[in-house]
Amino acid sequence: MSLTSIAALCVKTAATFKDMYATTKIEIFSLCARGLLAITAQQERYSHTAIVKTPFWNELQAALALVCNEGCQEDLQAEGFRILEAVMLIMREASLRMGNERTKEEAELLAFFEQSGNWQANDGTLVSDYYYSRIPRTVQRKLRAYP
């Protein structure tokens, strides 16, 4: 499923997270809503630039479907964290492919990801490995192959 085809799920999930943030003030909900709306607003760009086949495309789709179709109210915060990680990886790849060109919203969200202390370059997690190592290496290799 392409990013374009999941745009409606992104918008619906963003609305859910906005509502949750309004009542709980848990930051993960605000960050998720902002990230989902940012990639939806730039879906043309993302559909052309974010092409590395990572497990996070499937993670994003599964988490969006879970939130939208099943509600998962008992663990919405965990699903929000899962969605935020996937969105950050998609943004990271698109940004690198576009020569670090970012919208203001993307820049703020990526800065949060890099500065929050939750994800470190060598923390041993799959998300950090992709964010700091695999995606940059893959993008550099692809860019060198197509001058």
Sequence and secondary structure as in RCSB ss.txt:
>XXXX:A:sequence
MSLTSIAALCVKTAATFKDMYATTKIEIFSLCARGLLAITAQQERYSHTAIVKTPFWNELQAALALVCNEGCQED
LQAEGFRILEAVMLIMREASLRMGNERTKEEAELLAFFEQSGNWQANDGTLVSDYYYSRIPRTVQRKLRAYP
>XXXX:A:secstr
  TGGGHHHHHHHHHHHHHHHHHH  HHHHHHHHHHHHHHHTHHHHHHH     HHHHHHHHHHHIIIII  GGG
HHHHHHHHHHHHHHHHHHHHHHTTT   HHHHHHHHHHHHSSSS TTS  HHHHIIIIIHHHHHHHHHHH  
